[in-house]
Amino acid sequence: MREKQILPVVIVALTGALVAVIALWTLDRVDSSQLDRPQNDVSEMSSPTDVIEWKLVTTWPKGLPGLGAAPENFARRVNEASGGRLRIKVFGAGEIVPAFEVFDAVSRGVAEAGHGAAYYWKGKIPAAVFYTAVPFGMTAQEANGWLHYGGGLPLWRELYAPFGVIPYAGGSTGVQMAGWFNKRLNNRADLAGLKMRIPGLAGEVFDAAGGSAVRIAGGEVYTSMQTGVIDAVEWVGPYNDRTLGLMEVGEYYYYPGWHEPGAMLETIINAEALAALPEDLQAIVRIAARATNTDMLDDFTANNSESLQILLRDFDTQVLPLPDDVMDALYEQSQVAIQALVDADPMAKKIAASYFTFAEKVRAYHEISERAYLNGRDRLLPPVEVTAE
Ligand code: CA
């Protein structure tokens, strides 16, 4: 009796399964045959003539890891995301224009894009220093908050608008090192007469503190140290300083980077070239720039840590903290330099108001978040050995 009741149910189920299998197979056939057919009329398809080619000039030596990798990654991301419709070719410093002419080249349309550091343009645009580094200013995390959610980026756009250039955050190195010195620093008097490669507002601070700031592009710093043209150099940190070989020409490696606590780089685009792109390609440029910005800090965080270990282990690098008296002198002169900049330039005043208002708020929050956490962690974990005696 029970078998008679079950059999029809099994037959119905098997029949159903067979119908389903045939239906799926048929659907699959239909899909395949549709894929074989052109999706659009041939006249609507992309042709090689639709490919847009851009030149991107940088302030970095070609092939430099870290700083130089950022524009290469930006170009690769745009090329990939656009399916090759927008192809960006990257040129190192000196290949089309010298390092310090990158901004002008993008402004004039000699190149559609550029990558560098805003403080290199301070002779032309004094307020640009806020978009690389402010001595004793914000860290990378803080500055990115200001740029993207605290009003910093719209002011940057306003600053560059007269030049037909659109800026994007182009990466950050995190806190840099104070630099390589061929003289031991005991107090502020030791800064007197010291010739140092140190750009931006910090260069003015270094001059005022008794030193002599020299403006030299990355490609020349090694030779300048080696030949004694300069006594000290700040470049970036363990990762990029190691790639330039600075541990071979500098004796003492001082920290922290008071002058570049979260040095930001920039990706700059010629405004007309950007406006001429279809909207989807404009979006790809924006998104690739943002991705490059984030990615660079990750690169530096990982590779600075790795390179510091290599410097300590393989090169016996003497890592030293700047004495408090030197830090005090640099801080005092930083305040003077920032005030002079703000007094002399209306845009600097406007940007400084936004920057320092944000900086004070984030400092209060980081007192109970980042700093409290790092202090709490350090109290519990074994001490780390870095500083030389
Ligand atoms: Ca630097």
Residues whose N, C-alpha, C, O or C-beta is under 5 A from the ligand:
A	BS01	CA	Q176 E234 W235 V236 E260
